Amino acid sequence: MKLDAPQNLFAAIERCDVSALEDLLAKGADPDEVDLHHYQSTPLAYACSHGDEAAVRALLDAKASPDAAAFAPPLVAATEYGFANLVTLLVKAGANVNAANESGASALWTAAANGFADIARCLVEAGAARDQADNDGKMPAIIAVENDHVALSNYLNDPDSYPAKHSFWRGSKKHARQAAEARRIQVIDKAMGRDVNDSAAAEPEWTFSGGIAKSQSATQDFPSVASSGNLELVKRMLDAGLDPDWTMFKGTPTALMLAARSGELEVVDLLLARHAKVNHRADKGLTALHMALFKPSARVHGPIVRSLLAAGADPNAPDDEGQRPLQRALTHAVPAFVQSLIEAGADPFIRDRAGRMPADWAPTDGKHADAIRKLLEAAR
């Protein structure tokens, strides 16, 4: 059966259809389009996350900005899946090597977390800041050692001690190459309409001990596994007796928090069913409800917000600054979130430490301003 031609750049990338992509660009499609809802990306970042070098080159030829991003910049998206060839291509195209995603993770931080030594070296040599921490204050060298990439951490602390001929660089491309190959198989299987679960190579074999899971190409702690949406591995770790609120360090986000932020509804529902603490607080007083509203999509995060509230999430829980989930919902001007929170008992008129109310963050113009104003008036 012949498929209809892709109607937008994202669909063309998803289909691995470079000809359609080039045709859409020639007809005037915006190579820097920002989709905050369905794809939550830009075409270039989406192509990078799919490892599609031909699509990346076509977009760059069409003058796509190497830094245009919805949440993850193209360089971070390419790094996340180990696409070293795309990292090199983006660096040559002038990408900002220190651009970070919404959690503050730069490409170097992402390479360090995954043990992608060759990518980390490329970024360092391109001027990436080795002391640039994520939003939790962790620098690349720290996250590398936390994920058992000790030699990479040592390199990041002192690159001069690892010259080009150092034995460390032998086989340094292995982790990234394996991750990239697995991702491409997954992408192509999806484009061909095959069930990615039928492809053994697409999903690495994981082993786990306590809250740490390992595969050939990566090491992840339990919250990171939940954030990645690996429902089967989350279930296996819980079935083995792991506390659903396990974290490696006190004060760091739990699996429920990271799954809520990442938009992984099935993982969120599983963790809630296994009695994860829905009102647990991480550093800065954040709860899972705060994190679900970090940079939300109504389509992706709406059901998660409703699941958390149904499980007893406190809609008036303040963070350390006194800011509540409703304030985040109003900042993003999404009526569905505002309505869900108010119906669950959120008070728009509680003041934070600076004396501001959530209602103070309501939009005064834009297409949702009137709907939100009516919701707030009804809550008085």
Secondary structure, 3 states (H helix, E strand, C coil): CCCCCCCCHHHHHHCCCHHHHHHHHHCCCCCCCCECCCCCECHHHHHHHCCCHHHHHHHHHCCCCCCCCCCCCHHHHHHHCCCHHHHHHHHHCCCCCCCECCCCCEHHHHHHHHCCHHHHHHHHHCCCCCCCCCCCCCCHHHHHHHCCCHHHHHHHHCHHHCCCCCHHHCCCCHHHHHHHHHHHHHHHHHHCCCCHHHCHHHCCCCEEECCEEECCCCEEEHHHHHHCCCHHHHHHHHHCCCCCCCCCCCCCCCHHHHHHHHCCHHHHHHHHHCCCCCCCCCHHHCCHHHHHCCCCCHHHHHHHHHHHHHCCCCCCCCCCCCCCHHHHHHHHCCHHHHHHHHHCCCCCCCCCCCCCCHHHHCCCCCCCHHHHHHHHHHCC
